[in-house]
Amino acid sequence: EFDVKKAAATTALSFAVAFGANAATVKLGADGGGLAFVPSTVTIKKGESVTWVNNAAYPHNVVFDEDAVPAGINADKLSHEDLLNGPGDSVSTKFDTPGTYEYYCEPHQGAGMQGKVVVE
């Protein structure tokens, strides 16, 4: 006998497992055009990823500060220095080491466009 509820739960679980790796999405540029990462801080679990999506006031990029990542982490390998020029352009980074990772947008660093990923 086919149990619809059980099948739905199993399907939902495999979907969550398959797509659960992307734990957070951050907008590049506020809806009103402000130079900001929205949200500016995201908290994820070890092994999960963050995706940054161009939203407004681009071009943007995502550069991790070598002095503001956990010890032994290569900030350059986490960074996406190429500029995202188009609407909806996106990049993702997977985080395997717990700690706090601070990053900024190179073109808008002077305007205070910075963010933080906290990995538990």
C-alpha positions as CSV (number, residue, x, y, z in Angstrom):
1,E,0.0,0.0,0.0
2,F,1.3,3.4,-1.0
3,D,1.5,5.8,2.0
4,V,1.1,9.3,0.5
5,K,2.1,11.1,3.7
6,K,5.2,9.0,4.2
7,A,6.2,9.5,0.5
8,A,5.7,13.2,0.8
9,A,7.8,13.4,3.9
10,T,10.6,11.3,2.3
11,T,10.6,13.5,-0.8
12,A,10.6,16.7,1.3
13,L,13.5,15.3,3.3
14,S,15.6,14.3,0.3
15,F,14.9,17.7,-1.3
16,A,16.0,19.4,2.0
17,V,19.2,17.3,2.0
18,A,20.0,17.9,-1.6
19,F,19.4,21.6,-1.5
20,G,20.1,22.3,2.2
21,A,23.7,23.0,1.6
22,N,22.8,26.5,0.5
23,A,22.0,27.9,4.0
24,A,21.8,31.6,3.3
25,T,21.3,34.1,0.5
26,V,22.7,37.6,0.7
27,K,21.6,40.4,-1.6
28,L,24.3,42.6,-3.1
29,G,22.8,46.1,-2.8
30,A,19.7,47.0,-0.8
31,D,16.3,47.1,-2.5
32,G,16.4,50.9,-2.2
33,G,19.7,51.0,-4.0
34,G,21.9,51.3,-0.9
35,L,25.4,50.0,-0.9
36,A,25.0,47.1,1.5
37,F,24.9,43.4,1.9
38,V,21.4,42.3,3.0
39,P,21.5,40.8,5.5
40,S,24.9,42.1,6.7
41,T,25.4,39.1,8.9
42,V,24.4,35.5,8.3
43,T,24.8,32.5,10.6
44,I,25.1,29.0,9.1
45,K,26.3,25.6,10.1
46,K,29.7,24.0,9.2
47,G,29.5,22.5,5.6
48,E,26.8,24.9,4.4
49,S,27.1,27.6,1.7
50,V,26.3,31.2,1.3
51,T,25.1,32.6,-2.0
52,W,25.5,36.3,-2.9
53,V,23.1,37.6,-5.5
54,N,23.4,40.9,-7.4
55,N,20.4,43.1,-6.5
56,A,21.1,46.8,-6.9
57,A,23.8,49.4,-7.3
58,Y,26.2,47.0,-8.9
59,P,28.9,46.1,-9.9
60,H,29.8,44.2,-6.7
61,N,32.2,41.5,-5.6
62,V,32.8,39.5,-2.4
63,V,36.3,39.7,-0.9
64,F,37.2,38.1,2.4
65,D,39.5,40.0,4.7
66,E,42.6,37.9,5.4
67,D,42.9,39.4,8.9
68,A,39.2,38.6,9.7
69,V,38.8,34.9,9.0
70,P,39.7,31.9,11.2
71,A,43.4,31.1,11.6
72,G,44.7,28.9,8.7
73,I,41.9,29.9,6.3
74,N,43.0,31.2,2.9
75,A,40.8,34.3,2.4
76,D,41.7,34.4,-1.4
77,K,40.2,31.0,-1.9
78,L,36.9,32.0,-0.4
79,S,36.7,35.4,-2.2
80,H,35.0,36.2,-5.5
81,E,37.0,39.1,-6.8
82,D,35.5,39.2,-10.3
83,L,32.9,41.9,-10.5
84,L,29.3,40.8,-10.8
85,N,27.9,43.2,-13.4
86,G,24.4,41.9,-14.3
87,P,21.1,41.6,-12.3
88,G,20.8,38.3,-10.6
89,D,24.4,37.3,-11.1
90,S,25.5,35.2,-8.2
91,V,28.4,33.4,-6.5
92,S,28.5,30.9,-3.7
93,T,31.1,29.8,-1.1
94,K,31.0,26.7,1.1
95,F,32.3,27.1,4.7
96,D,33.8,24.0,6.4
97,T,35.5,25.7,9.4
98,P,33.6,27.2,12.3
99,G,34.3,30.8,13.1
100,T,33.6,34.4,11.9
101,Y,34.4,35.5,8.4
102,E,34.4,39.2,7.5
103,Y,34.1,40.4,3.9
104,Y,33.6,43.5,1.8
105,C,32.7,44.7,-1.7
106,E,35.9,46.1,-3.2
107,P,34.3,48.8,-5.3
108,H,32.2,50.0,-2.4
109,Q,34.5,49.3,0.6
110,G,35.0,53.1,1.1
111,A,31.2,53.4,1.4
112,G,31.2,50.8,4.2
113,M,29.8,47.8,2.2
114,Q,30.8,45.0,4.4
115,G,29.4,41.8,5.8
116,K,30.0,38.8,8.0
117,V,29.4,35.1,7.9
118,V,29.3,33.2,11.2
119,V,29.9,29.5,10.9
120,E,28.7,27.4,13.9
